Amino acid sequence: MNVPSRLAAALAAALFVATCAPVPQPAPQPAPTPTPAPVAAPTREVPPKIGLALGGGGARGFAEIGVLRVLEQEKILISFVAGTSVGSLIGALYADTGRVLDAEFHAVTVTEEDLFDYRAFAVFSGGFVKGERLRQFLATNLKSKTIEQMKIPYAAVAVDVASGRAVSFQRGPVGPAVHASCAIPGVFVPVQIGGRTYVDGGVVNPIPADVARSMGAEVVIAVSIPPQARADVPTNPVAVAYQSVTIMSAEIGRLRARDADVVVTPDAGDVAYDDFTQKKRLITAGEDAARKALPQIRAAIAARTRRVPVS
């Protein structure tokens, strides 16, 4: 074998050995450290502030006590109360301490004589009832003498006769504010406050849902007392005046109720506006109506409940 042949053979042998040599493996790498899953920041539920708008209805308004009873039993916290006419009275009894038991006690024990002081020839002064007994009833039974002292922020809605506008009393003495809100035209003598004349808020705003909203309520529950179902035509001047105002207020109330998230409508049946003998029946009617409305109320609250980080 000549030299070139031996050289070629040597190169082939070296190449064979090189191809058969083990391939060096890379050094093992440490396992990657797992990234911890992000921890969600703790949150809490913030329920909405709830406002109550109580409408008028005379003695039939005692059904509102039943609505309040159910809301308290279901632990639905009320942050604001706005009332028109008898709703301002029931609302004041409740907002005073924030306890339905207190409001119910006073409502059940009140009589027609506690609220109405009829007087002869009062028609020449613009009404039949002066309202002095109503103020005295409030002064005797409320712990708060002014609206600012009340446990729950409160508003009584009346109408300024000169301007025709609804006015909500949210400050000042309780008695005159409720008196003005309850001064049914033709039944009560108009009320003078600060040089202005006021009558029943139901003339313009029978269901003050907008007032409750303006006070800061995020959910508004309104209580609307339907007009009395009558088979006869009233002949007493007071009854005629009240029935006329009731019809008007009912129509306006249907429009005003649109400002509420939920409207509770107790079935007060044929109970007359001045019948103070059926309060327990009316309270039961209010309870029944409130319980039927609970799914709507809870849905409205849930829709406006927020979750916020725990500080």
Residue, then its C-alpha position, 0 to 999 in steps of 0.5 A: m500500500n502506497v503512502p496516499s492509500r495509507l493516509a486515506a485509510a488513517l483518515a477514514a479510521a479516525l472519522f469512524v472513531a469520531t462518529c462512534a464517540p458518545v455525544p456529550q450531554p448538556a449539564p442538568q439545569p435546576a427546575p424552574t421555580p413555580t410562579p405562585a397564583p395571584v391572591a385575590a384582594p379581599t373584598r366586602e359587599v356594600p349594600p345600597k342606601i335604601g329610601l322609603a317613600l310613604g304616600g297619603g291615604g288618611a286612616r288607610g295609611f296605617a297599612e304603612i306600619g305593616v310594610l315597615r314591620v316586614l322590612e324590619q323583620e327582613k333586616i332591610l335597613i332604611s336610610f331615608v324616609a320621605g312622607t306625604s300627608v299621612g305618610s309624613l305622620i307614619g314616617a315621623l313616628y318611625a324616623d324618630t327612633g328607627r324602631v317599628l315597635d315605637a311607631e306601631f305603638h303610637a299608631v295603634t293607640v292614636t284615635e281620631e280625636d287625637l288628630f282632628d279638632y273640628r270646629a264650627f264655621a272653620v270653612f271661612s278660614g279655609g278648612f275644618v280642622k285646625g291641626e292643633r291636636l295633630r301637633q300636640f300628638l306629635a309633641t307628646n309622642l315623639k322624642s325628637k322635637t326637630i327633624e335634625q334630631m331624628k334617628i333616620p334622615y326624614a322629609a315631610v312633603a307639603v305644597d307651597v300654595a303661592s308657588g304651587r311647588a312641592v316643598s320638602f321639610q328636612r330641617g326645623p320643628v317636626g310638628p309644623a312640617v307634618h301638619a303642613s304635609c297633612a293639611i288636606p285642602g278643604v279639610f284642614v286650615p292651611v298652615q303658615i310657616g315662615g310667612r308662607t302658606y302650605v297644604d297637603g303634599g299630595v296635591v302635587n307629590p303624593i308618592p315622594a319617591d323623588v324626594a327620597r332619591s334626592m336625599g341619597a337613596e340608591v334604592v327607593i321603596a314606595v308605599s302607595i295606598p289606593p283610593q277607597a272603593r266606594a259604592d256610594v257618593p259622599t255628601n258630607p262636605v269633608a268627605v267630598a273634599y277628601q274624595s276629590v283630592t284622593i282621586m287627583s292624588a291617585e292619578i298623580g301618584r301613578l306617575r310619581a311612582r315611576d321614580a321608585d324601584v319598587v312600589v308596595t300597594p296594600d289592599a286597604g279595601d273599603v276602609a274609609y279615610d277617617d275610619f280609625t277602628q280598623k288599624k289592625r286590619l290595615i297593618t295586616a294588609g300592609e304586611d301581606a303587600a310587603r311580603k309579596a313585594l320582597p322578591q322585587i325588593r331583594a332583586a333591586i337591592a342585589a342589583r345595586t350592591r357593590r363589592v369594594p376592597v377591604s381596607 
